[in-house]
Structure formats: structure tokens, C-alpha cells
Amino acid sequence: ASGRDETDGLPTWQAASCGSVAGVFSAVCTTPLDLLRTRLNLRGSHEDCTVGRRPSPPALALLREEVLDVYRNRGVRGFFAGGLCRAAW
């Protein structure tokens, strides 16, 4: 009806818009995981600098500690800190 062949792709503006929306959605959804990964990496680098290090607890115990720390200090919103910046990037 529109004169377009069914094999044509989306118009450029529509494809770009869909890609942008998908990028924003994925950035916001993965922010909590990225936040926890960053906190665990920073914790590891801090512990490497301490003298008389004790053995680190298992990874899941560290992850649990970080999740509880974020939740206690900032609530659920704390897991999405920086999400707007990631979505805008």
C-alpha cells in the first residue's frame, strides 16, 4: 500500500531511533551489574595495598557484602547510580 517492497529495511531515522532506545534500555538494565563489578574491582585493588593481608573470602561472599552495603546505604536506587550518565553516553 505504501509503495515499498517488503524486502526494504527500516528508514534510517527509524533504525537509528530503535538502536538508541535499545542502547538506553540495555545501559539502564546493566547498571547494577556494572556498579557491583566496579565496587568489587576497587575493593580488590584496595586490599592488595594492605600490609599483612588475610585471605580473601569467596567471591559470592564478597558480592553479597557489596549488595548489602549498597542497599543499606542507598536503597534500591543506589544500584542505578550513574545509570542516566551511562544511558546518555
KATAKA-V91678 format. One record per helix or strand of 2 or more residues. SS is the DSSP state (H for helix, E for strand). FROM is the first residue (numbers start at 0). TO is the last residue. Records with the same first field share a line. If there is no record, write none. Layout:
SS->FROM-TO + FROM-TO
This chain:
H->11-47 + 58-73 + 75-79 + 82-87
